[in-house]
């Protein structure tokens, strides 16, 4: 059974869980070897995962943001890197649907390919010189018009899922206009290469390498839209980020519970799960996870039930949800490692990977400092 033939959300989540549960061993190997999980992505393609958020007009499922969160969390419980990678694609399609961009001819051509060819795309907006796009830096990558073509020149960092992408949505400063455009770049275009620079302690298997664009020639219609640098509008699809890290923290909790129920040192008649201080830690983790899931799902549901105008007023809720889930997740993993003890530091143990992967969430958008500054400004502004 694939996702596209399921009749209910519960059935779809069961399918996703069944497929993702086979990723756990591969997640260990790909993390250790810093390789990309092609087999995991192919397994998700087979059940139609890339079409989850696609409008029904193109044969997609057009799922809600809340359901998207649940699927992303489910995958991340078994492989956080795979979840974060595929989340950028599904989230981007969700954004197209939310903003009705799919109605434009240049977007329709891409949407039509997703269910049939299972193509994958991701944005390539970050650069070493400008940092996060959310901070408003203008790209050093340039797009120069040459006759009936654009010539793209530059380098992008943090291009997640780079080895598996079919297209990249590249931001570039348009020469002579001092404006920024987003260009659809086929990954097989001449002049497009991947520089395998990704060597991080966390999310190693996302293969978020540098994308190098060396005089890449594109037709004029490759300009998808002109954009204003910086994250100005509320973007519900970015909740795929905290959903991923919620899944990782849930996995850490599951591992701590498993260990507590099984580990029985010879100083005890039973397992350490009977010890009051261990039970205290387990209760703390459970409460943090409940807080995170309640907040994340509540904000996602609010988005689903809101009008376009109301969604524009949700920037603080969206940012708060991300920051809360990340910080709670960091605490959950820390507590889980305290329960398991020194065993959790072994490089073959899943908990040390969860610890490293959770740290990466601090650097996904939106950042904590920008979120807190936004909340403070709203609290202090004159009514």
MARVOSE-758778 format. One record per residue (C-alpha): residue in one letter; x, y, z; chain; residue number from 1. Coordinates in pm, 1 decimal. Each point is the difference from the previous one (the first is absolute). Example, Ala and Ser with C-alpha at 12.3 -4.5 7.8 and 13.67 -1.06 7.14 Angstrom:
+------+----------+----------+----------+-------+-------+
: paro :        x :        y :        z : filum : vexgu :
+------+----------+----------+----------+-------+-------+
:    A :   1230.0 :   -450.0 :    780.0 :     A :     1 :
:    S :    137.0 :    344.0 :    -66.0 :     A :     2 :
+------+----------+----------+----------+-------+-------+
***
This chain:
+------+----------+----------+----------+-------+-------+
: paro :        x :        y :        z : filum : vexgu :
+------+----------+----------+----------+-------+-------+
:    X :      0.0 :      0.0 :      0.0 :     A :     1 :
:    X :    122.0 :    351.0 :    -75.4 :     A :     2 :
:    X :   -104.7 :    333.6 :    145.1 :     A :     3 :
:    X :   -196.6 :    105.0 :   -306.1 :     A :     4 :
:    X :   -242.7 :   -291.0 :     31.4 :     A :     5 :
:    X :    -65.8 :     39.1 :    373.7 :     A :     6 :
:    X :   -339.6 :    136.0 :     96.8 :     A :     7 :
:    X :     78.0 :    136.8 :    346.3 :     A :     8 :
:    X :    276.0 :    185.2 :    181.4 :     A :     9 :
:    X :     43.6 :   -293.9 :    238.5 :     A :    10 :
:    X :     62.5 :   -235.8 :   -291.4 :     A :    11 :
:    X :    252.3 :    238.7 :   -154.3 :     A :    12 :
:    X :    189.8 :     36.1 :    326.9 :     A :    13 :
:    X :      8.9 :   -377.6 :     36.9 :     A :    14 :
:    X :    154.2 :    -31.9 :   -346.9 :     A :    15 :
:    X :    260.8 :    266.1 :     73.6 :     A :    16 :
:    X :     90.2 :   -161.7 :    332.6 :     A :    17 :
:    X :     34.0 :   -343.4 :   -158.5 :     A :    18 :
:    X :    240.2 :    131.8 :   -263.6 :     A :    19 :
:    X :    196.3 :    228.2 :    234.9 :     A :    20 :
:    X :     45.6 :   -266.9 :    267.3 :     A :    21 :
:    X :    242.4 :   -173.4 :   -237.0 :     A :    22 :
:    X :    226.4 :    308.0 :     -4.3 :     A :    23 :
:    X :    149.5 :    -31.7 :    347.2 :     A :    24 :
:    X :    299.6 :   -218.4 :    -82.7 :     A :    25 :
:    X :     73.2 :    197.8 :   -314.6 :     A :    26 :
:    X :    -14.5 :    321.3 :    201.8 :     A :    27 :
:    X :    286.9 :   -126.0 :    218.0 :     A :    28 :
:    X :    211.9 :    -98.5 :   -297.8 :     A :    29 :
:    X :    -56.8 :    317.2 :   -200.7 :     A :    30 :
:    X :     77.7 :    212.3 :    304.3 :     A :    31 :
:    X :    323.7 :   -184.3 :     67.1 :     A :    32 :
:    X :    109.2 :     11.1 :   -362.4 :     A :    33 :
:    X :   -148.5 :    344.4 :    -75.1 :     A :    34 :
:    X :   -178.0 :   -138.1 :   -306.9 :     A :    35 :
:    X :   -338.6 :     77.6 :   -145.4 :     A :    36 :
:    X :   -290.7 :   -245.4 :     59.7 :     A :    37 :
:    X :   -106.1 :    -49.4 :   -361.8 :     A :    38 :
:    X :   -185.3 :   -321.2 :     88.0 :     A :    39 :
:    X :   -212.0 :    181.3 :    258.9 :     A :    40 :
:    X :    -99.5 :    270.6 :   -245.8 :     A :    41 :
:    X :    -84.0 :   -260.6 :   -264.0 :     A :    42 :
:    X :   -218.9 :   -185.4 :    250.6 :     A :    43 :
:    X :   -189.6 :    322.2 :     68.1 :     A :    44 :
:    X :    -39.8 :     60.3 :   -371.7 :     A :    45 :
:    X :   -154.6 :   -344.9 :    -41.7 :     A :    46 :
:    X :   -284.0 :     88.8 :    237.1 :     A :    47 :
:    X :    -54.3 :    337.2 :   -167.7 :     A :    48 :
:    X :    140.9 :    211.2 :    282.3 :     A :    49 :
:    X :    120.4 :    283.7 :   -228.6 :     A :    50 :
:    X :   -365.7 :     55.5 :    -99.4 :     A :    51 :
:    X :   -135.5 :     36.3 :    354.4 :     A :    52 :
:    X :    -50.6 :    376.5 :    -12.7 :     A :    53 :
:    X :    -60.4 :     26.7 :   -373.9 :     A :    54 :
:    X :   -342.5 :    135.1 :   -105.6 :     A :    55 :
:    X :   -251.2 :   -266.0 :   -101.8 :     A :    56 :
:    X :    -10.5 :    169.4 :   -340.5 :     A :    57 :
:    X :    335.5 :   -165.0 :    -72.3 :     A :    58 :
:    X :    -74.2 :   -331.0 :    167.0 :     A :    59 :
:    X :    125.6 :     91.9 :    345.4 :     A :    60 :
:    X :   -156.6 :    -48.7 :    340.6 :     A :    61 :
:    X :    -18.6 :    368.2 :     97.4 :     A :    62 :
:    X :     43.5 :    -90.1 :    367.2 :     A :    63 :
:    X :    -36.0 :    248.8 :    283.7 :     A :    64 :
:    X :    297.7 :    153.9 :    175.8 :     A :    65 :
:    X :    -87.5 :   -195.8 :    313.5 :     A :    66 :
:    X :     12.2 :   -331.1 :   -183.1 :     A :    67 :
:    X :    327.5 :     98.7 :   -161.2 :     A :    68 :
:    X :    144.7 :     55.9 :    349.0 :     A :    69 :
:    X :   -105.0 :   -347.9 :    107.7 :     A :    70 :
:    X :    162.2 :   -166.4 :   -301.5 :     A :    71 :
:    X :    324.0 :    193.2 :     46.1 :     A :    72 :
:    X :     15.9 :    -88.1 :    369.1 :     A :    73 :
:    X :    -64.3 :   -364.9 :    -80.9 :     A :    74 :
:    X :    291.9 :    -19.5 :   -244.1 :     A :    75 :
:    X :    231.3 :    186.9 :    237.8 :     A :    76 :
:    X :    -58.2 :   -253.3 :    278.9 :     A :    77 :
:    X :    197.3 :   -242.6 :   -214.7 :     A :    78 :
:    X :    223.7 :    229.4 :   -205.1 :     A :    79 :
:    X :     19.3 :    370.4 :     69.0 :     A :    80 :
:    X :    223.2 :     76.3 :   -298.3 :     A :    81 :
:    X :   -239.2 :   -160.3 :   -246.4 :     A :    82 :
:    X :   -294.5 :    182.7 :    157.6 :     A :    83 :
:    X :    167.3 :    339.8 :    -16.4 :     A :    84 :
:    X :    114.0 :    -61.0 :   -357.7 :     A :    85 :
:    X :   -336.2 :   -103.3 :   -144.1 :     A :    86 :
:    X :   -171.2 :    263.6 :    214.4 :     A :    87 :
:    X :    152.2 :    280.4 :   -205.0 :     A :    88 :
:    X :   -160.1 :   -139.4 :   -315.4 :     A :    89 :
:    X :   -342.8 :    -68.5 :    150.6 :     A :    90 :
:    X :      6.2 :    334.0 :    178.7 :     A :    91 :
:    X :     87.1 :    190.2 :   -315.5 :     A :    92 :
:    X :   -290.9 :   -157.7 :   -185.2 :     A :    93 :
:    X :   -227.2 :     78.4 :    293.4 :     A :    94 :
:    X :    108.5 :    363.9 :    -21.5 :     A :    95 :
:    X :    -77.7 :     11.9 :   -371.0 :     A :    96 :
:    X :   -347.0 :   -127.2 :     75.3 :     A :    97 :
:    X :    -55.7 :    237.0 :    291.8 :     A :    98 :
:    X :     94.6 :    300.6 :   -212.9 :     A :    99 :
:    X :   -173.6 :   -127.4 :   -316.5 :     A :   100 :
:    X :    328.3 :     20.7 :   -190.8 :     A :   101 :
:    X :    -71.3 :   -337.1 :   -159.6 :     A :   102 :
:    X :   -253.1 :    178.9 :   -221.4 :     A :   103 :
:    X :    281.4 :    179.3 :   -184.8 :     A :   104 :
:    X :    123.9 :   -177.9 :   -316.9 :     A :   105 :
:    X :    361.6 :    -25.6 :    118.1 :     A :   106 :
:    X :   -107.9 :   -173.7 :    319.9 :     A :   107 :
:    X :   -257.6 :   -222.6 :   -166.6 :     A :   108 :
:    X :    269.2 :   -159.4 :   -215.5 :     A :   109 :
:    X :    180.1 :   -115.1 :    313.3 :     A :   110 :
:    X :   -313.0 :   -111.4 :    183.3 :     A :   111 :
:    X :    -98.5 :   -219.1 :   -293.8 :     A :   112 :
:    X :    328.4 :   -190.7 :     23.4 :     A :   113 :
:    X :    -15.5 :    -81.8 :    371.0 :     A :   114 :
:    X :   -253.2 :   -287.8 :      5.8 :     A :   115 :
:    X :    122.6 :   -158.2 :   -324.2 :     A :   116 :
:    X :    375.9 :     42.4 :     23.3 :     A :   117 :
:    X :     23.6 :     41.1 :    378.3 :     A :   118 :
:    X :    231.2 :    296.0 :    -45.8 :     A :   119 :
:    X :    147.7 :    175.7 :    302.2 :     A :   120 :
:    X :     87.0 :    363.7 :     51.0 :     A :   121 :
:    X :    136.0 :    226.6 :    269.0 :     A :   122 :
:    X :     88.6 :    364.8 :     27.0 :     A :   123 :
:    X :    364.1 :    107.4 :    -12.7 :     A :   124 :
:    X :      6.0 :    338.7 :    166.2 :     A :   125 :
:    X :    271.8 :     -5.2 :    265.8 :     A :   126 :
:    X :    347.0 :    136.3 :    -69.9 :     A :   127 :
:    X :    311.9 :     20.1 :    210.5 :     A :   128 :
:    X :     23.4 :    375.6 :    -42.4 :     A :   129 :
:    X :   -362.3 :     77.2 :     86.7 :     A :   130 :
:    X :    -86.0 :   -266.6 :    256.2 :     A :   131 :
:    X :   -363.5 :    -97.8 :     46.8 :     A :   132 :
:    X :   -240.2 :    142.7 :   -263.1 :     A :   133 :
:    X :   -235.9 :     88.4 :    285.6 :     A :   134 :
:    X :    237.7 :    278.4 :    104.7 :     A :   135 :
:    X :    -50.3 :    182.8 :   -328.5 :     A :   136 :
:    X :    342.8 :    -20.0 :   -161.5 :     A :   137 :
:    X :      6.3 :     53.2 :   -376.1 :     A :   138 :
:    X :    145.0 :   -297.7 :   -192.8 :     A :   139 :
:    X :    347.6 :     27.1 :   -145.6 :     A :   140 :
:    X :   -113.6 :   -252.5 :   -259.3 :     A :   141 :
:    X :    -90.0 :    196.5 :   -312.7 :     A :   142 :
:    X :   -239.3 :    -39.5 :   -290.2 :     A :   143 :
:    X :     94.9 :    189.6 :   -313.1 :     A :   144 :
:    X :   -228.2 :     26.2 :   -300.6 :     A :   145 :
:    X :    172.8 :    -97.7 :   -321.7 :     A :   146 :
:    X :   -227.9 :     11.2 :   -301.6 :     A :   147 :
:    X :   -280.2 :   -249.2 :     60.0 :     A :   148 :
:    X :    177.0 :   -162.2 :    294.2 :     A :   149 :
:    X :    100.3 :     51.8 :    359.5 :     A :   150 :
:    X :    357.9 :    -72.7 :    101.8 :     A :   151 :
:    X :     27.2 :   -106.6 :    363.4 :     A :   152 :
:    X :    330.2 :     22.3 :    183.2 :     A :   153 :
:    X :     63.3 :    -74.6 :    367.3 :     A :   154 :
:    X :     15.6 :   -250.0 :    285.5 :     A :   155 :
:    X :   -267.3 :   -105.0 :    249.3 :     A :   156 :
:    X :     56.0 :   -169.4 :    335.6 :     A :   157 :
:    X :   -220.6 :   -234.6 :    205.7 :     A :   158 :
:    X :   -171.3 :   -152.8 :   -303.3 :     A :   159 :
:    X :   -172.9 :   -284.9 :    182.0 :     A :   160 :
:    X :    -66.0 :   -322.3 :   -192.3 :     A :   161 :
:    X :    234.8 :    128.6 :   -273.0 :     A :   162 :
:    X :     88.7 :   -344.1 :   -147.4 :     A :   163 :
:    X :   -367.3 :    -91.7 :    -52.0 :     A :   164 :
:    X :   -138.8 :    328.2 :   -129.6 :     A :   165 :
:    X :   -142.9 :     41.7 :   -347.1 :     A :   166 :
:    X :    -39.0 :    376.9 :     32.3 :     A :   167 :
:    X :    133.3 :    276.4 :    221.2 :     A :   168 :
:    X :   -179.6 :    328.3 :     57.3 :     A :   169 :
:    X :    296.2 :    237.2 :     -5.0 :     A :   170 :
:    X :    -13.3 :    357.8 :    123.1 :     A :   171 :
:    X :    218.8 :    244.1 :   -190.2 :     A :   172 :
:    X :     43.3 :    374.7 :    -24.4 :     A :   173 :
:    X :   -111.1 :    114.4 :   -344.9 :     A :   174 :
:    X :    282.2 :    195.3 :   -158.6 :     A :   175 :
:    X :    -87.8 :    355.5 :    -95.8 :     A :   176 :
:    X :   -325.2 :     -2.7 :    194.4 :     A :   177 :
:    X :    120.6 :    -42.6 :    357.4 :     A :   178 :
:    X :   -292.8 :   -234.8 :     62.2 :     A :   179 :
:    X :     -2.4 :   -360.8 :    113.8 :     A :   180 :
:    X :   -156.6 :   -276.1 :   -206.6 :     A :   181 :
:    X :    -67.7 :   -365.9 :     63.5 :     A :   182 :
:    X :    106.0 :   -221.1 :   -290.5 :     A :   183 :
:    X :    -89.9 :   -359.6 :    -74.6 :     A :   184 :
:    X :    325.5 :   -180.5 :    -70.9 :     A :   185 :
:    X :      4.6 :   -361.3 :   -126.2 :     A :   186 :
:    X :    270.5 :   -187.4 :    186.9 :     A :   187 :
:    X :    115.3 :   -158.1 :   -327.8 :     A :   188 :
:    X :     51.9 :    337.3 :   -170.5 :     A :   189 :
:    X :    346.0 :     72.1 :   -135.6 :     A :   190 :
:    X :    208.8 :    187.8 :    254.2 :     A :   191 :
:    X :   -184.5 :   -140.1 :    303.9 :     A :   192 :
:    X :    218.3 :   -203.6 :    235.3 :     A :   193 :
:    X :    -11.5 :   -112.1 :    361.4 :     A :   194 :
:    X :    302.9 :     73.7 :    214.5 :     A :   195 :
:    X :    -10.1 :   -258.9 :    280.5 :     A :   196 :
:    X :     81.4 :    235.0 :    284.9 :     A :   197 :
:    X :   -246.8 :   -135.5 :    257.8 :     A :   198 :
:    X :    198.7 :   -125.8 :    300.8 :     A :   199 :
:    X :   -202.9 :     89.8 :    307.4 :     A :   200 :
:    X :    -47.6 :   -167.8 :    335.9 :     A :   201 :
:    X :   -379.1 :     -5.2 :    -42.2 :     A :   202 :
:    X :   -241.4 :    -89.6 :   -278.1 :     A :   203 :
:    X :    293.3 :   -148.9 :   -186.1 :     A :   204 :
:    X :   -214.9 :   -206.4 :   -235.2 :     A :   205 :
:    X :   -188.5 :    300.0 :   -141.2 :     A :   206 :
:    X :    298.9 :     53.0 :   -232.2 :     A :   207 :
:    X :    -61.0 :    374.1 :      7.4 :     A :   208 :
:    X :    291.2 :     70.4 :   -231.9 :     A :   209 :
:    X :     89.6 :    317.0 :   -188.5 :     A :   210 :
:    X :   -174.3 :     55.4 :   -331.0 :     A :   211 :
:    X :    237.6 :    152.7 :   -255.9 :     A :   212 :
:    X :   -143.3 :    190.1 :   -297.4 :     A :   213 :
:    X :    262.2 :     74.7 :   -262.1 :     A :   214 :
:    X :   -151.2 :    209.9 :   -280.3 :     A :   215 :
:    X :   -317.1 :   -206.3 :     -2.9 :     A :   216 :
:    X :   -219.4 :    101.7 :   -294.6 :     A :   217 :
:    X :   -375.2 :    -11.0 :     49.0 :     A :   218 :
:    X :   -298.5 :    111.1 :   -208.5 :     A :   219 :
:    X :   -169.3 :    325.8 :    100.1 :     A :   220 :
:    X :   -297.6 :   -190.1 :    144.4 :     A :   221 :
:    X :    234.6 :   -151.3 :    260.7 :     A :   222 :
:    X :    -60.8 :    314.6 :    205.2 :     A :   223 :
:    X :   -280.3 :   -123.7 :    222.9 :     A :   224 :
:    X :    -54.5 :    319.7 :    194.3 :     A :   225 :
:    X :    161.6 :    312.9 :    136.1 :     A :   226 :
:    X :     34.8 :     -9.5 :    376.4 :     A :   227 :
:    X :     85.1 :    229.7 :    285.8 :     A :   228 :
:    X :    295.8 :   -129.4 :    205.1 :     A :   229 :
:    X :    -85.0 :   -105.0 :    352.2 :     A :   230 :
:    X :   -284.3 :   -208.7 :    139.2 :     A :   231 :
:    X :   -275.1 :    260.9 :     -7.3 :     A :   232 :
:    X :   -311.3 :   -214.2 :    -23.8 :     A :   233 :
:    X :   -131.2 :   -264.5 :    235.7 :     A :   234 :
:    X :     94.6 :   -341.2 :   -136.5 :     A :   235 :
:    X :   -188.5 :   -288.9 :    153.0 :     A :   236 :
:    X :    194.6 :   -256.3 :   -200.8 :     A :   237 :
:    X :    312.4 :     69.9 :    205.1 :     A :   238 :
:    X :   -162.8 :   -191.4 :    284.7 :     A :   239 :
:    X :    142.3 :   -308.1 :   -171.4 :     A :   240 :
:    X :    321.8 :     94.3 :    179.4 :     A :   241 :
:    X :   -125.8 :    -29.2 :    360.8 :     A :   242 :
:    X :   -206.3 :   -304.7 :   -101.2 :     A :   243 :
:    X :    323.5 :   -171.2 :    -98.9 :     A :   244 :
:    X :    171.0 :     84.3 :    328.3 :     A :   245 :
:    X :   -305.3 :   -105.1 :    197.5 :     A :   246 :
:    X :     36.5 :   -340.7 :   -163.5 :     A :   247 :
:    X :    366.7 :    -17.1 :    100.7 :     A :   248 :
:    X :    -75.2 :     91.7 :    361.1 :     A :   249 :
:    X :   -277.1 :   -262.2 :      4.0 :     A :   250 :
:    X :    254.2 :   -256.9 :   -118.3 :     A :   251 :
:    X :    231.8 :     98.2 :    286.4 :     A :   252 :
:    X :   -287.2 :    -42.5 :    245.1 :     A :   253 :
:    X :    -84.8 :   -341.0 :   -146.6 :     A :   254 :
:    X :    361.4 :   -113.4 :     36.3 :     A :   255 :
:    X :     19.3 :    117.7 :    361.7 :     A :   256 :
:    X :   -322.3 :   -186.2 :     84.3 :     A :   257 :
:    X :    128.2 :   -315.3 :   -167.3 :     A :   258 :
:    X :    327.0 :     19.9 :    190.9 :     A :   259 :
:    X :   -167.5 :     70.5 :    334.8 :     A :   260 :
:    X :   -229.9 :   -301.0 :    -38.4 :     A :   261 :
:    X :    284.7 :   -236.4 :    -93.3 :     A :   262 :
:    X :    305.9 :    111.6 :    194.2 :     A :   263 :
:    X :     37.2 :   -180.9 :    332.1 :     A :   264 :
:    X :    333.6 :     51.9 :    178.0 :     A :   265 :
:    X :     89.2 :   -260.7 :    261.0 :     A :   266 :
:    X :    -60.2 :    258.9 :    271.5 :     A :   267 :
:    X :   -374.2 :    -16.2 :    -69.1 :     A :   268 :
:    X :   -259.4 :   -275.6 :     14.7 :     A :   269 :
:    X :   -177.8 :    149.2 :   -301.5 :     A :   270 :
:    X :     69.9 :    249.3 :   -277.4 :     A :   271 :
:    X :     90.4 :    365.3 :     45.2 :     A :   272 :
:    X :   -354.3 :     89.4 :   -107.8 :     A :   273 :
:    X :   -100.4 :    -61.5 :    364.3 :     A :   274 :
:    X :    230.6 :    273.0 :    131.3 :     A :   275 :
:    X :   -175.8 :    324.7 :    102.5 :     A :   276 :
:    X :    263.8 :    227.6 :   -155.0 :     A :   277 :
:    X :    -24.6 :   -186.5 :   -332.8 :     A :   278 :
:    X :   -378.2 :     24.6 :      9.1 :     A :   279 :
:    X :     35.7 :    371.3 :     69.4 :     A :   280 :
:    X :    211.8 :     41.4 :   -312.1 :     A :   281 :
:    X :   -240.8 :   -203.5 :   -210.9 :     A :   282 :
:    X :   -289.8 :    215.9 :    118.4 :     A :   283 :
:    X :    194.0 :    315.7 :    -86.0 :     A :   284 :
:    X :     64.4 :   -125.3 :   -352.3 :     A :   285 :
:    X :   -362.3 :   -100.2 :    -47.5 :     A :   286 :
:    X :   -117.0 :    345.6 :    107.3 :     A :   287 :
:    X :    242.3 :    177.1 :   -235.1 :     A :   288 :
:    X :   -113.5 :   -213.0 :   -291.9 :     A :   289 :
:    X :   -365.0 :     66.7 :     82.3 :     A :   290 :
:    X :     69.8 :    372.9 :      8.1 :     A :   291 :
:    X :    178.8 :     -9.2 :   -334.7 :     A :   292 :
:    X :   -261.5 :   -210.4 :   -174.5 :     A :   293 :
:    X :   -288.8 :    205.1 :    139.8 :     A :   294 :
:    X :    157.2 :    328.2 :   -110.9 :     A :   295 :
:    X :    107.3 :   -124.6 :   -343.0 :     A :   296 :
:    X :   -331.8 :   -162.2 :    -82.0 :     A :   297 :
:    X :   -198.1 :    293.2 :    134.6 :     A :   298 :
:    X :    186.8 :    250.1 :   -217.0 :     A :   299 :
:    X :    -25.6 :   -225.4 :   -306.0 :     A :   300 :
:    X :   -372.9 :    -43.8 :     55.9 :     A :   301 :
:    X :    -40.3 :    376.1 :     42.5 :     A :   302 :
:    X :    173.9 :     49.8 :   -333.7 :     A :   303 :
:    X :   -224.3 :   -252.5 :   -171.8 :     A :   304 :
:    X :   -313.1 :    167.1 :    134.1 :     A :   305 :
:    X :    106.1 :    361.0 :    -68.4 :     A :   306 :
:    X :    -57.5 :    227.7 :   -296.3 :     A :   307 :
:    X :    290.5 :    138.4 :   -202.0 :     A :   308 :
:    X :    -27.9 :    328.3 :    187.2 :     A :   309 :
:    X :     -0.3 :   -171.5 :    338.1 :     A :   310 :
:    X :    303.1 :   -208.2 :    -96.9 :     A :   311 :
:    X :    199.8 :    317.0 :    -60.9 :     A :   312 :
:    X :    -41.8 :     74.9 :    371.3 :     A :   313 :
:    X :    142.9 :   -337.2 :    108.7 :     A :   314 :
:    X :    372.1 :     71.3 :    -28.3 :     A :   315 :
:    X :     53.5 :      2.3 :    374.7 :     A :   316 :
:    X :   -195.9 :   -322.9 :     57.9 :     A :   317 :
:    X :    194.0 :   -179.7 :   -271.5 :     A :   318 :
:    X :    334.9 :    121.9 :    129.1 :     A :   319 :
:    X :    -89.2 :    -74.4 :    362.1 :     A :   320 :
:    X :    -98.7 :   -355.4 :    -87.6 :     A :   321 :
:    X :    332.7 :    -67.4 :   -168.9 :     A :   322 :
:    X :    211.1 :    144.6 :    281.0 :     A :   323 :
:    X :   -201.2 :   -178.8 :    270.5 :     A :   324 :
:    X :     16.9 :   -340.2 :   -169.7 :     A :   325 :
:    X :    375.4 :     29.5 :    -53.8 :     A :   326 :
:    X :     76.9 :    105.6 :    356.8 :     A :   327 :
:    X :   -230.6 :   -264.3 :    146.0 :     A :   328 :
:    X :    157.7 :   -258.7 :   -227.1 :     A :   329 :
:    X :    349.4 :     90.8 :    113.5 :     A :   330 :
:    X :   -112.7 :    -52.0 :    359.1 :     A :   331 :
:    X :   -165.6 :   -333.6 :    -81.2 :     A :   332 :
:    X :    314.6 :   -136.6 :   -162.8 :     A :   333 :
:    X :    214.2 :    123.2 :    289.7 :     A :   334 :
:    X :   -225.3 :   -169.5 :    255.8 :     A :   335 :
:    X :     -9.0 :   -321.2 :   -205.4 :     A :   336 :
:    X :    380.5 :     -9.1 :     -3.5 :     A :   337 :
:    X :      7.9 :     48.8 :    376.3 :     A :   338 :
:    X :   -222.6 :   -306.1 :     39.4 :     A :   339 :
:    X :    205.7 :   -217.0 :   -233.3 :     A :   340 :
:    X :    328.4 :    132.7 :    136.5 :     A :   341 :
:    X :    342.4 :    -33.6 :   -157.9 :     A :   342 :
:    X :   -129.2 :   -263.3 :   -244.6 :     A :   343 :
:    X :   -177.5 :    283.1 :   -182.6 :     A :   344 :
:    X :    334.5 :    153.2 :    -96.7 :     A :   345 :
:    X :    112.0 :   -302.7 :   -199.1 :     A :   346 :
:    X :     16.1 :     80.6 :   -370.9 :     A :   347 :
:    X :   -209.9 :   -308.6 :    -77.1 :     A :   348 :
:    X :   -280.2 :    118.2 :    228.1 :     A :   349 :
:    X :   -295.5 :    181.8 :   -152.4 :     A :   350 :
:    X :    -22.5 :    254.9 :    281.7 :     A :   351 :
:    X :    326.7 :    172.0 :    -87.4 :     A :   352 :
:    X :   -133.9 :     44.3 :   -354.9 :     A :   353 :
:    X :   -325.5 :    140.8 :    129.9 :     A :   354 :
:    X :    202.3 :    241.0 :    213.0 :     A :   355 :
:    X :    203.2 :    120.6 :   -297.9 :     A :   356 :
:    X :   -299.7 :     21.1 :   -232.4 :     A :   357 :
:    X :   -204.5 :    198.0 :    253.5 :     A :   358 :
:    X :    275.1 :    262.0 :     20.5 :     A :   359 :
:    X :    -46.5 :     67.1 :   -371.1 :     A :   360 :
:    X :   -354.3 :    116.2 :     66.6 :     A :   361 :
:    X :    132.9 :    310.1 :    171.6 :     A :   362 :
:    X :    130.3 :    122.1 :   -334.6 :     A :   363 :
:    X :   -307.7 :    -67.5 :   -213.2 :     A :   364 :
:    X :   -233.6 :    295.6 :    -55.7 :     A :   365 :
:    X :   -135.6 :    187.7 :    178.1 :     A :   366 :
:    X :    280.0 :     59.9 :    249.9 :     A :   367 :
:    X :    -66.0 :     41.6 :    369.5 :     A :   368 :
:    X :    148.0 :    349.0 :     20.3 :     A :   369 :
:    X :   -217.6 :    130.2 :   -284.6 :     A :   370 :
:    X :   -307.6 :   -162.0 :    153.8 :     A :   371 :
:    X :     58.4 :    151.1 :    342.5 :     A :   372 :
:    X :     77.9 :    342.4 :   -151.2 :     A :   373 :
:    X :   -324.8 :    -13.5 :   -199.7 :     A :   374 :
:    X :   -203.4 :    -87.3 :    309.9 :     A :   375 :
:    X :    168.5 :    274.2 :    201.4 :     A :   376 :
:    X :    -66.8 :    264.6 :   -264.4 :     A :   377 :
:    X :   -365.6 :    -97.7 :    -15.7 :     A :   378 :
:    X :    -28.0 :     13.7 :    379.0 :     A :   379 :
:    X :    161.0 :    343.6 :     16.1 :     A :   380 :
:    X :   -165.8 :    168.7 :   -295.1 :     A :   381 :
:    X :   -250.5 :    275.7 :     60.4 :     A :   382 :
:    X :   -362.1 :   -100.2 :    -38.6 :     A :   383 :
+------+----------+----------+----------+-------+-------+
***
